[in-house]
Amino acid sequence: MSEERLVIVDREPPIAVVQMNRPKQLNALAAPLIGAVVDALGELDADPEVRCLVLAGSERAFAAGADNGEM
């Protein structure tokens, strides 16, 4: 995987948005992306100012499914 940020987190308490960021792969779910999403959600879950979490994809796709290149 490249050095791009796999998730982009935008906080505007009480709402936080976690956007998956693998646009070239249509957010195909690979282990590094899943780990980054889990880490971001865990951090936001521990933040008492955040009361709503939104998981977002990109303009073209939410998630294309499993990353076949990883299998």
PQR file with spaces between the fields and no chain letter, atoms N, CA, C, O and H, PARSE charges and radii, in Angstrom:
ATOM       1  N    MET     1       0.841   -1.182    0.000 -0.4000 1.5000
ATOM       2  CA   MET     1       0.000    0.000    0.000 -0.0000 2.0000
ATOM       3  C    MET     1       0.884    1.243    0.000  0.5500 1.7000
ATOM       4  O    MET     1       1.999    1.238    0.520 -0.5500 1.4000
ATOM       5  N    SER     2       0.363    2.284   -0.586 -0.4000 1.5000
ATOM       6  CA   SER     2       1.120    3.531   -0.630 -0.0000 2.0000
ATOM       7  C    SER     2       1.047    4.243    0.713  0.5500 1.7000
ATOM       8  O    SER     2       0.437    3.753    1.663 -0.5500 1.4000
ATOM       9  H    SER     2      -0.544    2.288   -1.009  0.4000 1.0000
ATOM      10  N    GLU     3       1.672    5.391    0.768 -0.4000 1.5000
ATOM      11  CA   GLU     3       1.724    6.154    2.002 -0.0000 2.0000
ATOM      12  C    GLU     3       0.496    7.058    2.199  0.5500 1.7000
ATOM      13  O    GLU     3       0.483    7.883    3.113 -0.5500 1.4000
ATOM      14  H    GLU     3       2.167    5.789   -0.005  0.4000 1.0000
ATOM      15  N    GLU     4      -0.531    6.911    1.352 -0.4000 1.5000
ATOM      16  CA   GLU     4      -1.726    7.741    1.511 -0.0000 2.0000
ATOM      17  C    GLU     4      -2.414    7.436    2.832  0.5500 1.7000
ATOM      18  O    GLU     4      -2.296    6.338    3.376 -0.5500 1.4000
ATOM      19  H    GLU     4      -0.520    6.241    0.610  0.4000 1.0000
ATOM      20  N    ARG     5      -3.131    8.426    3.334 -0.4000 1.5000
ATOM      21  CA   ARG     5      -3.921    8.197    4.550 -0.0000 2.0000
ATOM      22  C    ARG     5      -5.096    7.310    4.177  0.5500 1.7000
ATOM      23  O    ARG     5      -5.875    7.650    3.287 -0.5500 1.4000
ATOM      24  H    ARG     5      -3.226    9.318    2.892  0.4000 1.0000
ATOM      25  N    LEU     6      -5.225    6.188    4.844 -0.4000 1.5000
ATOM      26  CA   LEU     6      -6.271    5.235    4.507 -0.0000 2.0000
ATOM      27  C    LEU     6      -7.641    5.665    5.001  0.5500 1.7000
ATOM      28  O    LEU     6      -8.658    5.248    4.446 -0.5500 1.4000
ATOM      29  H    LEU     6      -4.592    5.912    5.567  0.4000 1.0000
ATOM      30  N    VAL     7      -7.683    6.490    6.030 -0.4000 1.5000
ATOM      31  CA   VAL     7      -8.944    7.055    6.498 -0.0000 2.0000
ATOM      32  C    VAL     7      -8.746    8.542    6.759  0.5500 1.7000
ATOM      33  O    VAL     7      -7.673    8.990    7.163 -0.5500 1.4000
ATOM      34  H    VAL     7      -6.858    6.829    6.481  0.4000 1.0000
ATOM      35  N    ILE     8      -9.796    9.275    6.519 -0.4000 1.5000
ATOM      36  CA   ILE     8      -9.818   10.710    6.811 -0.0000 2.0000
ATOM      37  C    ILE     8     -10.880   10.918    7.878  0.5500 1.7000
ATOM      38  O    ILE     8     -12.034   10.531    7.692 -0.5500 1.4000
ATOM      39  H    ILE     8     -10.668    8.911    6.190  0.4000 1.0000
ATOM      40  N    VAL     9     -10.501   11.523    8.985 -0.4000 1.5000
ATOM      41  CA   VAL     9     -11.428   11.738   10.094 -0.0000 2.0000
ATOM      42  C    VAL     9     -11.762   13.221   10.174  0.5500 1.7000
ATOM      43  O    VAL     9     -10.874   14.073   10.217 -0.5500 1.4000
ATOM      44  H    VAL     9      -9.564   11.838    9.136  0.4000 1.0000
ATOM      45  N    ASP    10     -13.048   13.510   10.192 -0.4000 1.5000
ATOM      46  CA   ASP    10     -13.533   14.884   10.321 -0.0000 2.0000
ATOM      47  C    ASP    10     -14.420   14.939   11.561  0.5500 1.7000
ATOM      48  O    ASP    10     -15.452   14.272   11.628 -0.5500 1.4000
ATOM      49  H    ASP    10     -13.769   12.818   10.157  0.4000 1.0000
ATOM      50  N    ARG    11     -14.008   15.736   12.534 -0.4000 1.5000
ATOM      51  CA   ARG    11     -14.773   15.863   13.791 -0.0000 2.0000
ATOM      52  C    ARG    11     -15.443   17.226   13.852  0.5500 1.7000
ATOM      53  O    ARG    11     -14.798   18.262   13.691 -0.5500 1.4000
ATOM      54  H    ARG    11     -13.170   16.278   12.480  0.4000 1.0000
ATOM      55  N    GLU    12     -16.722   17.205   14.081 -0.4000 1.5000
ATOM      56  CA   GLU    12     -17.489   18.398   14.416 -0.0000 2.0000
ATOM      57  C    GLU    12     -18.459   17.954   15.504  0.5500 1.7000
ATOM      58  O    GLU    12     -19.629   17.681   15.238 -0.5500 1.4000
ATOM      59  H    GLU    12     -17.246   16.364   14.212  0.4000 1.0000
ATOM      60  N    PRO    13     -17.945   17.886   16.755 -0.5600 1.5000
ATOM      61  CA   PRO    13     -18.770   17.363   17.835  0.2800 2.0000
ATOM      62  C    PRO    13     -20.174   17.962   17.820  0.5500 1.7000
ATOM      63  O    PRO    13     -20.351   19.171   17.664 -0.5500 1.4000
ATOM      64  N    PRO    14     -21.148   17.102   17.982 -0.5600 1.5000
ATOM      65  CA   PRO    14     -21.087   15.728   18.476  0.2800 2.0000
ATOM      66  C    PRO    14     -20.946   14.673   17.367  0.5500 1.7000
ATOM      67  O    PRO    14     -21.084   13.481   17.642 -0.5500 1.4000
ATOM      68  N    ILE    15     -20.673   15.089   16.116 -0.4000 1.5000
ATOM      69  CA   ILE    15     -20.615   14.154   14.992 -0.0000 2.0000
ATOM      70  C    ILE    15     -19.177   14.005   14.510  0.5500 1.7000
ATOM      71  O    ILE    15     -18.426   14.978   14.449 -0.5500 1.4000
ATOM      72  H    ILE    15     -20.561   16.058   15.892  0.4000 1.0000
ATOM      73  N    ALA    16     -18.805   12.776   14.168 -0.4000 1.5000
ATOM      74  CA   ALA    16     -17.501   12.512   13.555 -0.0000 2.0000
ATOM      75  C    ALA    16     -17.718   11.629   12.325  0.5500 1.7000
ATOM      76  O    ALA    16     -18.511   10.689   12.353 -0.5500 1.4000
ATOM      77  H    ALA    16     -19.415   11.985   14.217  0.4000 1.0000
ATOM      78  N    VAL    17     -17.004   11.948   11.254 -0.4000 1.5000
ATOM      79  CA   VAL    17     -17.094   11.181   10.015 -0.0000 2.0000
ATOM      80  C    VAL    17     -15.742   10.510    9.768  0.5500 1.7000
ATOM      81  O    VAL    17     -14.699   11.163    9.792 -0.5500 1.4000
ATOM      82  H    VAL    17     -16.359   12.712   11.232  0.4000 1.0000
ATOM      83  N    VAL    18     -15.776    9.208    9.534 -0.4000 1.5000
ATOM      84  CA   VAL    18     -14.587    8.440    9.156 -0.0000 2.0000
ATOM      85  C    VAL    18     -14.788    8.047    7.697  0.5500 1.7000
ATOM      86  O    VAL    18     -15.673    7.253    7.376 -0.5500 1.4000
ATOM      87  H    VAL    18     -16.623    8.677    9.515  0.4000 1.0000
ATOM      88  N    GLN    19     -13.962    8.606    6.819 -0.4000 1.5000
ATOM      89  CA   GLN    19     -14.088    8.322    5.391 -0.0000 2.0000
ATOM      90  C    GLN    19     -12.955    7.413    4.934  0.5500 1.7000
ATOM      91  O    GLN    19     -11.779    7.729    5.116 -0.5500 1.4000
ATOM      92  H    GLN    19     -13.243    9.250    7.080  0.4000 1.0000
ATOM      93  N    MET    20     -13.322    6.282    4.339 -0.4000 1.5000
ATOM      94  CA   MET    20     -12.315    5.390    3.774 -0.0000 2.0000
ATOM      95  C    MET    20     -11.693    6.075    2.564  0.5500 1.7000
ATOM      96  O    MET    20     -12.391    6.742    1.801 -0.5500 1.4000
ATOM      97  H    MET    20     -14.278    6.026    4.192  0.4000 1.0000
ATOM      98  N    ASN    21     -10.371    5.912    2.383 -0.4000 1.5000
ATOM      99  CA   ASN    21      -9.659    6.687    1.366 -0.0000 2.0000
ATOM     100  C    ASN    21      -8.739    5.802    0.531  0.5500 1.7000
ATOM     101  O    ASN    21      -7.516    5.929    0.591 -0.5500 1.4000
ATOM     102  H    ASN    21      -9.804    5.370    3.003  0.4000 1.0000
ATOM     103  N    ARG    22      -9.335    4.912   -0.243 -0.4000 1.5000
ATOM     104  CA   ARG    22      -8.593    4.146   -1.254 -0.0000 2.0000
ATOM     105  C    ARG    22      -9.354    4.298   -2.569  0.5500 1.7000
ATOM     106  O    ARG    22      -9.895    3.319   -3.084 -0.5500 1.4000
ATOM     107  H    ARG    22     -10.329    4.809   -0.292  0.4000 1.0000
ATOM     108  N    PRO    23      -9.403    5.508   -3.116 -0.5600 1.5000
ATOM     109  CA   PRO    23     -10.264    5.757   -4.284  0.2800 2.0000
ATOM     110  C    PRO    23      -9.895    4.940   -5.523  0.5500 1.7000
ATOM     111  O    PRO    23     -10.783    4.523   -6.266 -0.5500 1.4000
ATOM     112  N    LYS    24      -8.614    4.705   -5.755 -0.4000 1.5000
ATOM     113  CA   LYS    24      -8.218    3.938   -6.948 -0.0000 2.0000
ATOM     114  C    LYS    24      -8.701    2.497   -6.869  0.5500 1.7000
ATOM     115  O    LYS    24      -8.970    1.875   -7.897 -0.5500 1.4000
ATOM     116  H    LYS    24      -7.892    5.044   -5.151  0.4000 1.0000
ATOM     117  N    GLN    25      -8.813    1.959   -5.653 -0.4000 1.5000
ATOM     118  CA   GLN    25      -9.278    0.589   -5.451 -0.0000 2.0000
ATOM     119  C    GLN    25     -10.750    0.539   -5.059  0.5500 1.7000
ATOM     120  O    GLN    25     -11.247   -0.507   -4.643 -0.5500 1.4000
ATOM     121  H    GLN    25      -8.594    2.463   -4.818  0.4000 1.0000
ATOM     122  N    LEU    26     -11.440    1.652   -5.190 -0.4000 1.5000
ATOM     123  CA   LEU    26     -12.855    1.757   -4.815 -0.0000 2.0000
ATOM     124  C    LEU    26     -13.081    1.292   -3.379  0.5500 1.7000
ATOM     125  O    LEU    26     -14.088    0.656   -3.069 -0.5500 1.4000
ATOM     126  H    LEU    26     -11.036    2.501   -5.528  0.4000 1.0000
ATOM     127  N    ASN    27     -12.125    1.621   -2.508 -0.4000 1.5000
ATOM     128  CA   ASN    27     -12.184    1.286   -1.084 -0.0000 2.0000
ATOM     129  C    ASN    27     -12.296   -0.216   -0.833  0.5500 1.7000
ATOM     130  O    ASN    27     -12.934   -0.646    0.128 -0.5500 1.4000
ATOM     131  H    ASN    27     -11.307    2.138   -2.759  0.4000 1.0000
ATOM     132  N    ALA    28     -11.669   -1.013   -1.707 -0.4000 1.5000
ATOM     133  CA   ALA    28     -11.653   -2.463   -1.491 -0.0000 2.0000
ATOM     134  C    ALA    28     -11.071   -2.734   -0.108  0.5500 1.7000
ATOM     135  O    ALA    28     -10.082   -2.120    0.291 -0.5500 1.4000
ATOM     136  H    ALA    28     -11.151   -0.663   -2.488  0.4000 1.0000
ATOM     137  N    LEU    29     -11.687   -3.650    0.608 -0.4000 1.5000
ATOM     138  CA   LEU    29     -11.343   -3.892    2.004 -0.0000 2.0000
ATOM     139  C    LEU    29     -10.116   -4.791    2.135  0.5500 1.7000
ATOM     140  O    LEU    29     -10.202   -6.008    1.971 -0.5500 1.4000
ATOM     141  H    LEU    29     -12.490   -4.149    0.283  0.4000 1.0000
ATOM     142  N    ALA    30      -8.989   -4.178    2.429 -0.4000 1.5000
ATOM     143  CA   ALA    30      -7.735   -4.871    2.695 -0.0000 2.0000
ATOM     144  C    ALA    30      -7.435   -4.701    4.185  0.5500 1.7000
ATOM     145  O    ALA    30      -7.971   -3.801    4.832 -0.5500 1.4000
ATOM     146  H    ALA    30      -8.919   -3.189    2.562  0.4000 1.0000
ATOM     147  N    ALA    31      -6.585   -5.561    4.719 -0.4000 1.5000
ATOM     148  CA   ALA    31      -6.273   -5.539    6.151 -0.0000 2.0000
ATOM     149  C    ALA    31      -5.819   -4.155    6.646  0.5500 1.7000
ATOM     150  O    ALA    31      -6.280   -3.721    7.701 -0.5500 1.4000
ATOM     151  H    ALA    31      -6.150   -6.292    4.194  0.4000 1.0000
ATOM     152  N    PRO    32      -4.940   -3.451    5.930 -0.5600 1.5000
ATOM     153  CA   PRO    32      -4.524   -2.126    6.430  0.2800 2.0000
ATOM     154  C    PRO    32      -5.690   -1.128    6.509  0.5500 1.7000
ATOM     155  O    PRO    32      -5.758   -0.332    7.445 -0.5500 1.4000
ATOM     156  N    LEU    33      -6.594   -1.166    5.542 -0.4000 1.5000
ATOM     157  CA   LEU    33      -7.750   -0.260    5.569 -0.0000 2.0000
ATOM     158  C    LEU    33      -8.679   -0.627    6.725  0.5500 1.7000
ATOM     159  O    LEU    33      -9.137    0.251    7.458 -0.5500 1.4000
ATOM     160  H    LEU    33      -6.539   -1.813    4.781  0.4000 1.0000
ATOM     161  N    ILE    34      -8.953   -1.899    6.887 -0.4000 1.5000
ATOM     162  CA   ILE    34      -9.824   -2.336    7.982 -0.0000 2.0000
ATOM     163  C    ILE    34      -9.213   -1.940    9.322  0.5500 1.7000
ATOM     164  O    ILE    34      -9.920   -1.459   10.207 -0.5500 1.4000
ATOM     165  H    ILE    34      -8.581   -2.611    6.292  0.4000 1.0000
ATOM     166  N    GLY    35      -7.914   -2.138    9.475 -0.4000 1.5000
ATOM     167  CA   GLY    35      -7.234   -1.758   10.716 -0.0000 2.0000
ATOM     168  C    GLY    35      -7.320   -0.270   10.984  0.5500 1.7000
ATOM     169  O    GLY    35      -7.535    0.151   12.121 -0.5500 1.4000
ATOM     170  H    GLY    35      -7.340   -2.529    8.756  0.4000 1.0000
ATOM     171  N    ALA    36      -7.150    0.537    9.927 -0.4000 1.5000
ATOM     172  CA   ALA    36      -7.224    1.990   10.089 -0.0000 2.0000
ATOM     173  C    ALA    36      -8.629    2.431   10.482  0.5500 1.7000
ATOM     174  O    ALA    36      -8.788    3.334   11.304 -0.5500 1.4000
ATOM     175  H    ALA    36      -6.975    0.195    9.003  0.4000 1.0000
ATOM     176  N    VAL    37      -9.651    1.801    9.902 -0.4000 1.5000
ATOM     177  CA   VAL    37     -11.043    2.125   10.253 -0.0000 2.0000
ATOM     178  C    VAL    37     -11.313    1.745   11.708  0.5500 1.7000
ATOM     179  O    VAL    37     -11.891    2.529   12.460 -0.5500 1.4000
ATOM     180  H    VAL    37      -9.523    1.068    9.234  0.4000 1.0000
ATOM     181  N    VAL    38     -10.898    0.550   12.098 -0.4000 1.5000
ATOM     182  CA   VAL    38     -11.119    0.097   13.477 -0.0000 2.0000
ATOM     183  C    VAL    38     -10.410    1.028   14.464  0.5500 1.7000
ATOM     184  O    VAL    38     -10.987    1.394   15.488 -0.5500 1.4000
ATOM     185  H    VAL    38     -10.428   -0.087   11.487  0.4000 1.0000
ATOM     186  N    ASP    39      -9.170    1.413   14.166 -0.4000 1.5000
ATOM     187  CA   ASP    39      -8.435    2.321   15.049 -0.0000 2.0000
ATOM     188  C    ASP    39      -9.145    3.667   15.179  0.5500 1.7000
ATOM     189  O    ASP    39      -9.289    4.195   16.281 -0.5500 1.4000
ATOM     190  H    ASP    39      -8.701    1.116   13.334  0.4000 1.0000
ATOM     191  N    ALA    40      -9.589    4.220   14.044 -0.4000 1.5000
ATOM     192  CA   ALA    40     -10.273    5.519   14.071 -0.0000 2.0000
ATOM     193  C    ALA    40     -11.579    5.436   14.849  0.5500 1.7000
ATOM     194  O    ALA    40     -11.882    6.317   15.654 -0.5500 1.4000
ATOM     195  H    ALA    40      -9.472    3.791   13.149  0.4000 1.0000
ATOM     196  N    LEU    41     -12.351    4.383   14.611 -0.4000 1.5000
ATOM     197  CA   LEU    41     -13.625    4.239   15.321 -0.0000 2.0000
ATOM     198  C    LEU    41     -13.406    4.037   16.812  0.5500 1.7000
ATOM     199  O    LEU    41     -14.167    4.561   17.625 -0.5500 1.4000
ATOM     200  H    LEU    41     -12.105    3.667   13.956  0.4000 1.0000
ATOM     201  N    GLY    42     -12.382    3.287   17.178 -0.4000 1.5000
ATOM     202  CA   GLY    42     -12.078    3.081   18.594 -0.0000 2.0000
ATOM     203  C    GLY    42     -11.695    4.373   19.286  0.5500 1.7000
ATOM     204  O    GLY    42     -12.128    4.642   20.407 -0.5500 1.4000
ATOM     205  H    GLY    42     -11.764    2.861   16.518  0.4000 1.0000
ATOM     206  N    GLU    43     -10.877    5.175   18.608 -0.4000 1.5000
ATOM     207  CA   GLU    43     -10.476    6.465   19.178 -0.0000 2.0000
ATOM     208  C    GLU    43     -11.683    7.387   19.346  0.5500 1.7000
ATOM     209  O    GLU    43     -11.820    8.056   20.371 -0.5500 1.4000
ATOM     210  H    GLU    43     -10.526    4.956   17.698  0.4000 1.0000
ATOM     211  N    LEU    44     -12.550    7.420   18.347 -0.4000 1.5000
ATOM     212  CA   LEU    44     -13.728    8.282   18.420 -0.0000 2.0000
ATOM     213  C    LEU    44     -14.728    7.782   19.454  0.5500 1.7000
ATOM     214  O    LEU    44     -15.393    8.583   20.111 -0.5500 1.4000
ATOM     215  H    LEU    44     -12.439    6.877   17.515  0.4000 1.0000
ATOM     216  N    ASP    45     -14.841    6.471   19.603 -0.4000 1.5000
ATOM     217  CA   ASP    45     -15.752    5.902   20.594 -0.0000 2.0000
ATOM     218  C    ASP    45     -15.336    6.310   22.007  0.5500 1.7000
ATOM     219  O    ASP    45     -16.186    6.457   22.886 -0.5500 1.4000
ATOM     220  H    ASP    45     -14.301    5.820   19.069  0.4000 1.0000
ATOM     221  N    ALA    46     -14.047    6.493   22.226 -0.4000 1.5000
ATOM     222  CA   ALA    46     -13.548    6.880   23.554 -0.0000 2.0000
ATOM     223  C    ALA    46     -13.661    8.384   23.807  0.5500 1.7000
ATOM     224  O    ALA    46     -13.432    8.838   24.928 -0.5500 1.4000
ATOM     225  H    ALA    46     -13.356    6.374   21.513  0.4000 1.0000
ATOM     226  N    ASP    47     -14.011    9.156   22.784 -0.4000 1.5000
ATOM     227  CA   ASP    47     -14.119   10.613   22.916 -0.0000 2.0000
ATOM     228  C    ASP    47     -15.520   10.974   23.424  0.5500 1.7000
ATOM     229  O    ASP    47     -16.499   10.758   22.708 -0.5500 1.4000
ATOM     230  H    ASP    47     -14.198    8.787   21.874  0.4000 1.0000
ATOM     231  N    PRO    48     -15.638   11.512   24.630 -0.5600 1.5000
ATOM     232  CA   PRO    48     -16.964   11.813   25.179  0.2800 2.0000
ATOM     233  C    PRO    48     -17.706   12.923   24.419  0.5500 1.7000
ATOM     234  O    PRO    48     -18.920   13.061   24.563 -0.5500 1.4000
ATOM     235  N    GLU    49     -16.994   13.703   23.623 -0.4000 1.5000
ATOM     236  CA   GLU    49     -17.654   14.762   22.848 -0.0000 2.0000
ATOM     237  C    GLU    49     -18.321   14.233   21.586  0.5500 1.7000
ATOM     238  O    GLU    49     -19.181   14.903   21.014 -0.5500 1.4000
ATOM     239  H    GLU    49     -16.008   13.591   23.506  0.4000 1.0000
ATOM     240  N    VAL    50     -17.934   13.039   21.146 -0.4000 1.5000
ATOM     241  CA   VAL    50     -18.494   12.456   19.926 -0.0000 2.0000
ATOM     242  C    VAL    50     -19.651   11.541   20.311  0.5500 1.7000
ATOM     243  O    VAL    50     -19.493   10.605   21.095 -0.5500 1.4000
ATOM     244  H    VAL    50     -17.235   12.495   21.611  0.4000 1.0000
ATOM     245  N    ARG    51     -20.813   11.833   19.743 -0.4000 1.5000
ATOM     246  CA   ARG    51     -22.013   11.040   20.059 -0.0000 2.0000
ATOM     247  C    ARG    51     -22.559   10.317   18.844  0.5500 1.7000
ATOM     248  O    ARG    51     -23.440    9.467   18.973 -0.5500 1.4000
ATOM     249  H    ARG    51     -20.942   12.593   19.106  0.4000 1.0000
ATOM     250  N    CYS    52     -22.042   10.643   17.654 -0.4000 1.5000
ATOM     251  CA   CYS    52     -22.516   10.022   16.420 -0.0000 2.0000
ATOM     252  C    CYS    52     -21.315    9.750   15.519  0.5500 1.7000
ATOM     253  O    CYS    52     -20.514   10.650   15.266 -0.5500 1.4000
ATOM     254  H    CYS    52     -21.326   11.333   17.549  0.4000 1.0000
ATOM     255  N    LEU    53     -21.185    8.519   15.035 -0.4000 1.5000
ATOM     256  CA   LEU    53     -20.114    8.147   14.111 -0.0000 2.0000
ATOM     257  C    LEU    53     -20.721    7.824   12.759  0.5500 1.7000
ATOM     258  O    LEU    53     -21.707    7.092   12.669 -0.5500 1.4000
ATOM     259  H    LEU    53     -21.836    7.788   15.240  0.4000 1.0000
ATOM     260  N    VAL    54     -20.129    8.372   11.710 -0.4000 1.5000
ATOM     261  CA   VAL    54     -20.570    8.089   10.351 -0.0000 2.0000
ATOM     262  C    VAL    54     -19.396    7.465    9.612  0.5500 1.7000
ATOM     263  O    VAL    54     -18.305    8.034    9.587 -0.5500 1.4000
ATOM     264  H    VAL    54     -19.328    8.967   11.783  0.4000 1.0000
ATOM     265  N    LEU    55     -19.609    6.309    9.016 -0.4000 1.5000
ATOM     266  CA   LEU    55     -18.594    5.662    8.197 -0.0000 2.0000
ATOM     267  C    LEU    55     -18.953    5.929    6.743  0.5500 1.7000
ATOM     268  O    LEU    55     -20.043    5.579    6.290 -0.5500 1.4000
ATOM     269  H    LEU    55     -20.495    5.846    9.036  0.4000 1.0000
ATOM     270  N    ALA    56     -18.031    6.549    6.015 -0.4000 1.5000
ATOM     271  CA   ALA    56     -18.313    6.969    4.639 -0.0000 2.0000
ATOM     272  C    ALA    56     -17.315    6.356    3.671  0.5500 1.7000
ATOM     273  O    ALA    56     -16.184    6.031    4.035 -0.5500 1.4000
ATOM     274  H    ALA    56     -17.145    6.832    6.383  0.4000 1.0000
ATOM     275  N    GLY    57     -17.759    6.207    2.439 -0.4000 1.5000
ATOM     276  CA   GLY    57     -16.897    5.772    1.350 -0.0000 2.0000
ATOM     277  C    GLY    57     -16.501    6.977    0.520  0.5500 1.7000
ATOM     278  O    GLY    57     -16.338    8.081    1.040 -0.5500 1.4000
ATOM     279  H    GLY    57     -18.678    6.471    2.144  0.4000 1.0000
ATOM     280  N    SER    58     -16.348    6.755   -0.765 -0.4000 1.5000
ATOM     281  CA   SER    58     -15.982    7.840   -1.665 -0.0000 2.0000
ATOM     282  C    SER    58     -17.161    8.166   -2.575  0.5500 1.7000
ATOM     283  O    SER    58     -18.241    7.591   -2.440 -0.5500 1.4000
ATOM     284  H    SER    58     -16.480    5.858   -1.187  0.4000 1.0000
ATOM     285  N    GLU    59     -16.942    9.088   -3.497 -0.4000 1.5000
ATOM     286  CA   GLU    59     -18.020    9.460   -4.410 -0.0000 2.0000
ATOM     287  C    GLU    59     -18.413    8.302   -5.323  0.5500 1.7000
ATOM     288  O    GLU    59     -19.585    8.154   -5.669 -0.5500 1.4000
ATOM     289  H    GLU    59     -16.064    9.555   -3.606  0.4000 1.0000
ATOM     290  N    ARG    60     -17.437    7.481   -5.713 -0.4000 1.5000
ATOM     291  CA   ARG    60     -17.707    6.399   -6.661 -0.0000 2.0000
ATOM     292  C    ARG    60     -18.213    5.121   -6.006  0.5500 1.7000
ATOM     293  O    ARG    60     -18.994    4.383   -6.606 -0.5500 1.4000
ATOM     294  H    ARG    60     -16.485    7.602   -5.432  0.4000 1.0000
ATOM     295  N    ALA    61     -17.771    4.854   -4.771 -0.4000 1.5000
ATOM     296  CA   ALA    61     -18.165    3.596   -4.135 -0.0000 2.0000
ATOM     297  C    ALA    61     -17.993    3.693   -2.634  0.5500 1.7000
ATOM     298  O    ALA    61     -17.068    4.342   -2.146 -0.5500 1.4000
ATOM     299  H    ALA    61     -17.137    5.453   -4.283  0.4000 1.0000
ATOM     300  N    PHE    62     -18.889    3.041   -1.903 -0.4000 1.5000
ATOM     301  CA   PHE    62     -18.698    2.933   -0.462 -0.0000 2.0000
ATOM     302  C    PHE    62     -17.531    1.999   -0.216  0.5500 1.7000
ATOM     303  O    PHE    62     -16.522    2.408    0.360 -0.5500 1.4000
ATOM     304  H    PHE    62     -19.640    2.514   -2.300  0.4000 1.0000
ATOM     305  N    ALA    63     -17.650    0.755   -0.641 -0.4000 1.5000
ATOM     306  CA   ALA    63     -16.566   -0.224   -0.571 -0.0000 2.0000
ATOM     307  C    ALA    63     -16.845   -1.292   -1.623  0.5500 1.7000
ATOM     308  O    ALA    63     -17.961   -1.800   -1.724 -0.5500 1.4000
ATOM     309  H    ALA    63     -18.469    0.423   -1.109  0.4000 1.0000
ATOM     310  N    ALA    64     -15.836   -1.622   -2.393 -0.4000 1.5000
ATOM     311  CA   ALA    64     -16.009   -2.578   -3.496 -0.0000 2.0000
ATOM     312  C    ALA    64     -16.033   -4.026   -3.031  0.5500 1.7000
ATOM     313  O    ALA    64     -16.198   -4.934   -3.846 -0.5500 1.4000
ATOM     314  H    ALA    64     -14.929   -1.209   -2.311  0.4000 1.0000
ATOM     315  N    GLY    65     -15.873   -4.252   -1.744 -0.4000 1.5000
ATOM     316  CA   GLY    65     -15.824   -5.612   -1.218 -0.0000 2.0000
ATOM     317  C    GLY    65     -14.398   -5.970   -0.852  0.5500 1.7000
ATOM     318  O    GLY    65     -13.570   -5.091   -0.618 -0.5500 1.4000
ATOM     319  H    GLY    65     -15.740   -3.515   -1.082  0.4000 1.0000
ATOM     320  N    ALA    66     -14.114   -7.262   -0.803 -0.4000 1.5000
ATOM     321  CA   ALA    66     -12.777   -7.729   -0.418 -0.0000 2.0000
ATOM     322  C    ALA    66     -11.754   -7.359   -1.493  0.5500 1.7000
ATOM     323  O    ALA    66     -12.072   -7.331   -2.682 -0.5500 1.4000
ATOM     324  H    ALA    66     -14.788   -7.976   -0.993  0.4000 1.0000
ATOM     325  N    ASP    67     -10.540   -7.079   -1.066 -0.4000 1.5000
ATOM     326  CA   ASP    67      -9.443   -6.781   -1.981 -0.0000 2.0000
ATOM     327  C    ASP    67      -8.878   -8.101   -2.480  0.5500 1.7000
ATOM     328  O    ASP    67      -8.167   -8.790   -1.750 -0.5500 1.4000
ATOM     329  H    ASP    67     -10.282   -7.101   -0.100  0.4000 1.0000
ATOM     330  N    ASN    68      -9.189   -8.453   -3.712 -0.4000 1.5000
ATOM     331  CA   ASN    68      -8.763   -9.743   -4.283 -0.0000 2.0000
ATOM     332  C    ASN    68      -7.245   -9.863   -4.348  0.5500 1.7000
ATOM     333  O    ASN    68      -6.714  -10.972   -4.303 -0.5500 1.4000
ATOM     334  H    ASN    68      -9.767   -7.893   -4.305  0.4000 1.0000
ATOM     335  N    GLY    69      -6.544   -8.746   -4.454 -0.4000 1.5000
ATOM     336  CA   GLY    69      -5.092   -8.767   -4.509 -0.0000 2.0000
ATOM     337  C    GLY    69      -4.467   -9.225   -3.202  0.5500 1.7000
ATOM     338  O    GLY    69      -3.308   -9.638   -3.177 -0.5500 1.4000
ATOM     339  H    GLY    69      -6.976   -7.845   -4.492  0.4000 1.0000
ATOM     340  N    GLU    70      -5.221   -9.155   -2.125 -0.4000 1.5000
ATOM     341  CA   GLU    70      -4.720   -9.542   -0.819 -0.0000 2.0000
ATOM     342  C    GLU    70      -4.948  -11.030   -0.527  0.5500 1.7000
ATOM     343  O    GLU    70      -4.326  -11.599    0.370 -0.5500 1.4000
ATOM     344  H    GLU    70      -6.163   -8.820   -2.146  0.4000 1.0000
ATOM     345  N    MET    71      -5.826  -11.634   -1.279 -0.4000 1.5000
ATOM     346  CA   MET    71      -6.187  -13.037   -1.005 -0.0000 2.0000
ATOM     347  C    MET    71      -5.109  -14.003   -1.468  0.5500 1.7000
ATOM     348  O    MET    71      -5.258  -15.215   -1.312 -0.5500 1.4000
ATOM     349  H    MET    71      -6.331  -11.172   -2.007  0.4000 1.0000
